[in-house]
Amino acid sequence: MTRVLLALCCALGLLATAPAAHATRKAAQRQAPAPLRDGQAEARLIEIYRLIGQAQTRQALARAEALVAEHPNFQLAQLVLGDLLLARQQPVRAFGDVPEPVARAGGQTLAELREESLQRLRALRERPPEGALPAQFVQLSPRNRHAIAIDTSRSRLYLFQNGPQGPRLIADYYVSVGKSGIEKSVEGDLRTPLGAYFITANLDPKTLRDFYGSGALPINYPNPYDVRRGKTGSGIWLHGTPPNQFSRAPKATDGCVVLANPDLERILRMVEVRTTPVVIAHSLRWVNPAAADPEHQRFAAALQGWRAAKSEGDLGRLLGFYTPDFSAAGKPLAEWTPLLRVELSRARGRAIELKDLSILRWTDSADTMVVTFGEVAEGSRTGPTRRQYWMRDGGQWKIFYEGVIG
């Protein structure tokens, strides 16, 4: 087999490795395999790109051979290796340079790999400003030990750790989304939803098919705001890849968000069920957390007004904070009001405190706030954990959904 043909086979993923990498692979097999680390393969791929940009093709080839030897299912690395091998025989005209007949035969795969490469490079070139946070994270409580934000325009997931100094970006990863893109509306549309969600479970990989890789984290799509807008569907997960795939094309899922298994494994070890928010946006807007937003201040005033009305047991004033089409546990406002009246009677006018308050803001055709807190009455040590969905109507913020989650 000529080296040029070998390059073409590698580019289309038809060979596990090139003969030039054979010795490297054999040496690696004689050693105990090192555990895969999150982000490691991508960092090595970017280093290969850097070496190519510096015309250090010999070093780039050696690094590519080693990467493919250790990750034979990393198709993008295979493509880069194919180009490097081809470059030893003739000039490479474009990324994934293959003859026209071969390009036609594997055209979709080749286009997807090129797009994956561009997305990885773009996200790593256009880094978030130091210390900035996604605008959706208005306030995270100590119970939100981690938070996730996904920028679908960059095929990127950002993982935050929340501590005494506030949330801090600790890692980010390439992801795949729905085959038909984003803005899920109905069951089976092959789109990934946009919105503010929470992880609802951490599924044992032993109970899942190999297709889901190292595990799965379902989110609460459709959330109450989705339901209000008539959106349907279910089973939206963050999950891994099958054994024969290191990563998937930028648009390759049935609506889930998919990561390489080493990347997902770190997330599986760290995040907490029920308290980890997951924001999925078309494009994240990064803001300085210290910058004051007047709308946040207006919302804080509305929330404290609700707390004061409930503390005082003033049912009439309290009902003024709810929309006419409010629902709670499937009950409309008229059916829920008697239950609220009983709740206020039992509280006997005791002041309530909103503990571990977290606020997520989601803005599309409407401006909404997702608020989670522990409602603790004066003299009590604990109370129910509530989640409310507020919507801005003109200059007023009102609640359209409320539920107890713990």
C-alpha positions as CSV (number, residue, x, y, z in Angstrom):
1,M,0.0,0.0,0.0
2,T,1.5,3.4,-1.0
3,R,1.8,6.1,1.6
4,V,-0.7,8.3,-0.2
5,L,-3.3,5.5,-0.2
6,L,-2.6,4.9,3.5
7,A,-3.2,8.6,4.2
8,L,-6.6,8.4,2.5
9,C,-7.6,5.4,4.5
10,C,-6.6,7.0,7.7
11,A,-8.5,10.2,6.8
12,L,-11.7,8.3,6.4
13,G,-11.1,6.2,9.5
14,L,-10.7,3.0,7.5
15,L,-7.6,1.9,9.4
16,A,-7.1,1.8,13.1
17,T,-3.6,3.3,12.8
18,A,-1.0,3.8,10.1
19,P,2.0,1.5,9.9
20,A,4.2,4.4,10.8
21,A,2.4,4.4,14.2
22,H,2.6,0.6,14.5
23,A,5.7,0.5,16.6
24,T,4.4,3.3,18.8
25,R,1.2,1.3,19.4
26,K,3.1,-1.9,20.2
27,A,5.2,-0.1,22.7
28,A,2.1,1.4,24.3
29,Q,0.5,-2.0,24.5
30,R,3.5,-3.4,26.4
31,Q,2.9,-0.8,29.1
32,A,0.0,-0.6,31.5
33,P,-2.6,1.7,29.8
34,A,-2.7,5.1,31.4
35,P,-6.2,6.3,32.5
36,L,-7.7,8.7,30.0
37,R,-8.0,12.2,31.5
38,D,-10.7,14.7,30.6
39,G,-9.6,17.1,27.9
40,Q,-6.3,15.3,27.4
41,A,-6.9,14.1,23.8
42,E,-8.2,17.5,22.7
43,A,-5.2,19.3,24.2
44,R,-2.8,17.0,22.4
45,L,-4.7,17.5,19.1
46,I,-4.5,21.3,19.5
47,E,-0.7,20.9,20.2
48,I,-0.4,19.1,16.8
49,Y,-2.3,21.9,15.1
50,R,0.2,24.4,16.7
51,L,3.2,22.4,15.5
52,I,1.7,22.3,12.0
53,G,1.2,26.1,12.1
54,Q,4.9,26.5,13.0
55,A,5.9,24.2,10.1
56,Q,7.3,21.6,12.6
57,T,5.7,18.8,10.6
58,R,8.1,16.1,11.8
59,Q,7.2,16.7,15.4
60,A,3.5,17.0,14.5
61,L,3.6,13.7,12.7
62,A,5.2,11.9,15.7
63,R,2.6,13.5,18.1
64,A,-0.3,12.5,15.7
65,E,1.0,8.9,15.5
66,A,1.1,8.6,19.3
67,L,-2.3,10.2,19.7
68,V,-3.9,7.8,17.2
69,A,-2.1,4.8,18.7
70,E,-3.6,5.6,22.1
71,H,-7.0,6.7,20.8
72,P,-7.7,4.7,17.6
73,N,-11.4,5.7,17.6
74,F,-10.6,9.5,17.6
75,Q,-11.5,10.1,13.9
76,L,-10.4,13.7,13.9
77,A,-6.9,12.7,15.0
78,Q,-7.0,10.1,12.2
79,L,-7.8,12.8,9.7
80,V,-4.9,15.0,10.8
81,L,-2.5,12.0,10.7
82,G,-3.7,11.3,7.2
83,D,-2.9,14.9,6.1
84,L,0.5,14.7,7.7
85,L,1.3,11.5,5.9
86,L,0.1,12.9,2.6
87,A,2.2,16.0,3.1
88,R,5.3,13.9,2.9
89,Q,4.4,13.1,-0.7
90,Q,2.7,16.2,-2.0
91,P,1.3,19.6,-0.8
92,V,-1.9,19.3,1.2
93,R,-4.5,21.6,-0.4
94,A,-7.0,21.7,2.4
95,F,-7.8,20.1,5.8
96,G,-8.8,16.5,5.1
97,D,-7.2,16.5,1.6
98,V,-8.5,13.5,-0.3
99,P,-9.2,12.8,-4.0
100,E,-12.6,13.8,-5.3
101,P,-13.9,10.2,-5.7
102,V,-13.0,9.4,-2.1
103,A,-14.4,12.8,-0.9
104,R,-17.7,12.0,-2.6
105,A,-17.8,8.5,-1.0
106,G,-17.2,9.8,2.5
107,G,-18.4,13.4,2.0
108,Q,-20.7,13.7,5.0
109,T,-18.1,12.2,7.4
110,L,-15.4,14.4,6.0
111,A,-17.6,17.5,6.3
112,E,-18.5,16.6,9.9
113,L,-14.9,16.1,10.9
114,R,-13.9,19.4,9.3
115,E,-16.7,21.2,11.3
116,E,-15.7,19.4,14.5
117,S,-12.1,20.7,14.0
118,L,-13.3,24.3,13.4
119,Q,-15.6,24.2,16.4
120,R,-12.8,22.9,18.7
121,L,-10.4,25.5,17.4
122,R,-12.9,28.4,17.6
123,A,-13.9,27.6,21.2
124,L,-10.3,27.4,22.3
125,R,-9.4,30.6,20.5
126,E,-12.3,32.6,21.8
127,R,-12.0,32.1,25.5
128,P,-14.4,33.5,28.1
129,P,-13.1,36.7,29.8
130,E,-11.2,35.9,33.0
131,G,-13.6,35.8,35.9
132,A,-16.7,36.2,33.8
133,L,-19.8,34.1,34.2
134,P,-22.7,33.3,31.9
135,A,-25.4,36.0,32.3
136,Q,-27.9,33.3,33.2
137,F,-26.2,32.7,36.6
138,V,-27.7,35.5,38.6
139,Q,-27.1,33.9,41.9
140,L,-25.9,30.5,43.0
141,S,-26.3,29.2,46.5
142,P,-23.7,27.1,48.4
143,R,-25.9,24.1,47.6
144,N,-25.1,24.6,43.9
145,R,-21.6,23.2,44.3
146,H,-21.3,23.0,40.5
147,A,-23.0,24.5,37.5
148,I,-22.9,23.8,33.8
149,A,-23.4,26.1,30.8
150,I,-23.5,25.0,27.2
151,D,-22.8,27.2,24.2
152,T,-24.3,25.3,21.3
153,S,-22.9,27.8,18.7
154,R,-19.4,26.7,19.8
155,S,-20.2,23.1,20.6
156,R,-18.9,23.7,24.1
157,L,-19.8,22.8,27.7
158,Y,-18.4,24.9,30.5
159,L,-18.1,23.4,34.0
160,F,-18.1,25.6,37.1
161,Q,-17.2,24.9,40.7
162,N,-18.9,27.1,43.3
163,G,-17.0,28.1,46.4
164,P,-16.7,30.8,49.0
165,Q,-15.4,33.2,46.3
166,G,-18.3,32.4,43.9
167,P,-18.4,30.2,40.8
168,R,-15.1,29.5,39.0
169,L,-14.7,28.0,35.6
170,I,-12.7,24.8,36.0
171,A,-13.0,23.0,32.7
172,D,-14.6,23.1,29.3
173,Y,-15.3,20.4,26.7
174,Y,-16.4,19.8,23.1
175,V,-20.0,18.5,22.8
176,S,-22.4,17.3,20.2
177,V,-26.1,18.4,19.9
178,G,-29.2,17.5,17.9
179,K,-29.0,16.4,14.3
180,S,-31.6,19.1,13.4
181,G,-29.9,21.7,15.7
182,I,-31.4,23.5,18.7
183,E,-34.7,24.9,20.1
184,K,-36.5,21.7,20.7
185,S,-40.3,22.0,20.3
186,V,-41.9,18.6,19.9
187,E,-41.1,15.0,20.5
188,G,-38.9,13.5,17.8
189,D,-37.7,16.7,16.2
190,L,-34.1,15.7,16.8
191,R,-33.3,19.1,18.4
192,T,-31.6,20.0,21.6
193,P,-33.7,22.2,24.0
194,L,-32.6,25.7,25.0
195,G,-33.3,26.8,28.6
196,A,-32.4,26.6,32.2
197,Y,-32.6,23.1,33.6
198,F,-31.4,20.9,36.5
199,I,-29.8,17.4,36.6
200,T,-32.4,15.0,37.8
201,A,-30.5,11.7,38.0
202,N,-27.1,10.1,37.6
203,L,-27.8,6.8,35.8
204,D,-25.7,3.8,36.5
205,P,-23.8,2.9,33.2
206,K,-24.4,-0.8,34.0
207,T,-28.1,-0.2,33.3
208,L,-27.5,1.5,30.0
209,R,-26.6,0.3,26.5
210,D,-23.1,0.8,25.3
211,F,-24.4,3.6,23.0
212,Y,-24.5,5.9,26.1
213,G,-20.9,5.4,27.0
214,S,-19.7,6.1,30.5
215,G,-23.1,7.1,31.9
216,A,-25.9,9.6,31.6
217,L,-27.3,12.7,33.4
218,P,-31.0,13.4,32.6
219,I,-32.2,17.0,32.8
220,N,-35.7,18.2,33.6
221,Y,-36.9,19.0,30.1
222,P,-39.6,20.0,29.6
223,N,-39.4,22.4,32.5
224,P,-42.5,24.4,33.6
225,Y,-41.6,27.2,31.2
226,D,-41.4,24.7,28.3
227,V,-44.8,23.2,29.3
228,R,-46.3,26.6,29.5
229,R,-45.2,27.1,25.8
230,G,-46.6,23.8,24.7
231,K,-43.2,22.1,24.2
232,T,-43.2,18.3,24.2
233,G,-40.6,15.5,24.3
234,S,-38.6,13.8,27.0
235,G,-35.4,11.9,27.6
236,I,-32.9,14.7,27.2
237,W,-29.6,13.6,28.7
238,L,-26.0,14.5,29.0
239,H,-24.2,11.3,28.1
240,G,-21.1,9.7,26.6
241,T,-20.2,7.9,23.4
242,P,-20.1,4.2,22.4
243,P,-16.8,2.4,22.5
244,N,-16.1,2.8,18.8
245,Q,-16.4,6.6,18.9
246,F,-14.3,9.0,20.7
247,S,-16.5,12.0,19.9
248,R,-19.4,12.7,17.6
249,A,-20.1,15.3,14.9
250,P,-21.3,18.8,16.2
251,K,-24.8,17.9,15.2
252,A,-25.2,14.2,15.6
253,T,-27.7,13.4,18.5
254,D,-31.4,12.8,18.8
255,G,-31.5,15.9,21.1
256,C,-29.2,15.0,23.9
257,V,-25.8,16.6,24.7
258,V,-23.0,14.2,24.1
259,L,-19.4,14.4,25.4
260,A,-16.3,12.2,25.0
261,N,-16.3,9.6,27.8
262,P,-13.2,10.9,29.6
263,D,-14.8,14.3,29.8
264,L,-18.2,13.0,30.9
265,E,-16.5,10.9,33.6
266,R,-15.2,13.9,35.4
267,I,-18.6,15.5,35.3
268,L,-20.2,12.3,36.6
269,R,-17.8,12.3,39.6
270,M,-18.4,15.9,40.5
271,V,-22.0,17.1,39.9
272,E,-24.9,16.6,42.3
273,V,-28.4,15.5,41.4
274,R,-31.2,18.1,41.8
275,T,-28.9,21.0,42.7
276,T,-26.7,21.3,39.6
277,P,-28.1,23.8,37.1
278,V,-27.6,23.2,33.3
279,V,-28.0,26.2,31.1
280,I,-28.2,25.4,27.3
281,A,-28.0,28.5,25.2
282,H,-27.5,29.3,21.5
283,S,-24.7,31.6,22.5
284,L,-23.5,32.4,26.0
285,R,-23.2,36.0,27.1
286,W,-20.4,36.4,29.6
287,V,-20.7,39.1,32.2
288,N,-18.7,40.5,35.2
289,P,-20.5,39.1,38.3
290,A,-19.8,42.3,40.2
291,A,-21.6,44.4,37.6
292,A,-25.0,45.5,38.8
293,D,-28.0,44.8,36.6
294,P,-31.0,47.1,37.4
295,E,-33.4,44.3,36.4
296,H,-31.9,42.0,39.0
297,Q,-32.5,44.6,41.6
298,R,-36.1,45.0,40.6
299,F,-36.6,41.3,40.7
300,A,-34.9,41.0,44.1
301,A,-37.4,43.7,45.4
302,A,-40.4,41.6,44.0
303,L,-39.1,38.4,45.6
304,Q,-38.7,40.1,48.9
305,G,-42.2,41.6,48.5
306,W,-43.5,38.0,48.1
307,R,-41.6,36.9,51.2
308,A,-43.0,39.8,53.3
309,A,-46.6,39.2,52.2
310,K,-46.3,35.5,53.1
311,S,-44.6,36.2,56.4
312,E,-47.5,38.5,57.3
313,G,-50.1,36.0,56.2
314,D,-51.6,38.6,53.9
315,L,-53.4,36.3,51.3
316,G,-54.8,39.2,49.2
317,R,-51.4,40.8,48.8
318,L,-49.7,37.5,48.3
319,L,-52.0,36.5,45.4
320,G,-51.0,39.7,43.7
321,F,-47.6,38.1,43.0
322,Y,-49.2,35.3,40.9
323,T,-50.3,35.3,37.2
324,P,-53.9,34.5,36.4
325,D,-52.7,31.3,34.6
326,F,-50.5,30.2,37.5
327,S,-50.3,26.5,38.2
328,A,-48.9,24.4,41.1
329,A,-48.8,20.6,41.0
330,G,-51.3,20.7,38.1
331,K,-53.7,22.9,40.0
332,P,-54.8,26.3,38.6
333,L,-54.8,29.4,40.8
334,A,-58.4,29.0,41.9
335,E,-57.8,25.4,43.2
336,W,-54.4,26.3,44.7
337,T,-55.6,29.3,46.7
338,P,-57.5,27.3,49.4
339,L,-54.3,25.3,50.0
340,L,-52.3,28.5,50.3
341,R,-54.9,29.8,52.8
342,V,-54.4,26.7,55.0
343,E,-50.6,27.0,54.7
344,L,-50.8,30.6,55.9
345,S,-53.1,29.7,58.8
346,R,-50.6,27.1,60.0
347,A,-47.7,29.5,59.8
348,R,-49.6,31.9,62.1
349,G,-47.9,35.0,60.8
350,R,-44.3,33.8,61.5
351,A,-41.7,35.4,59.4
352,I,-40.1,33.2,56.8
353,E,-36.5,33.2,55.6
354,L,-35.3,32.2,52.1
355,K,-32.3,30.1,52.7
356,D,-29.8,28.8,50.0
357,L,-31.3,31.1,47.4
358,S,-30.4,30.5,43.8
359,I,-31.6,32.4,40.8
360,L,-31.2,31.6,37.1
361,R,-32.4,34.0,34.4
362,W,-33.6,32.9,31.0
363,T,-34.5,35.4,28.3
364,D,-35.9,34.6,24.9
365,S,-39.4,35.7,23.8
366,A,-40.0,36.3,27.5
367,D,-37.9,37.2,30.5
368,T,-38.0,34.5,33.2
369,M,-36.3,33.8,36.6
370,V,-36.0,30.3,38.0
371,V,-35.7,30.6,41.8
372,T,-34.9,27.9,44.3
373,F,-34.8,28.3,48.0
374,G,-35.5,26.7,51.4
375,E,-38.5,28.3,53.0
376,V,-37.8,28.3,56.7
377,A,-40.3,29.8,59.1
378,E,-39.2,31.6,62.2
379,G,-38.6,29.1,65.0
380,S,-38.0,26.2,62.7
381,R,-34.7,24.7,61.6
382,T,-35.9,23.3,58.3
383,G,-38.6,23.8,55.7
384,P,-39.6,22.8,52.2
385,T,-37.4,23.5,49.3
386,R,-39.4,25.5,46.7
387,R,-38.8,26.2,43.1
388,Q,-40.6,29.1,41.5
389,Y,-40.8,30.3,37.9
390,W,-41.3,34.1,37.6
391,M,-42.1,36.0,34.4
392,R,-41.7,39.7,33.7
393,D,-45.0,41.2,32.6
394,G,-44.4,44.8,31.6
395,G,-42.7,46.3,34.7
396,Q,-43.8,43.6,37.1
397,W,-42.4,40.2,38.0
398,K,-45.0,37.5,38.7
399,I,-45.0,33.8,39.5
400,F,-46.5,31.4,36.9
401,Y,-45.4,28.2,38.5
402,E,-44.4,27.0,42.0
403,G,-43.5,23.5,43.3
404,V,-41.9,21.8,46.3
405,I,-38.9,19.8,45.2
406,G,-37.6,18.6,48.6
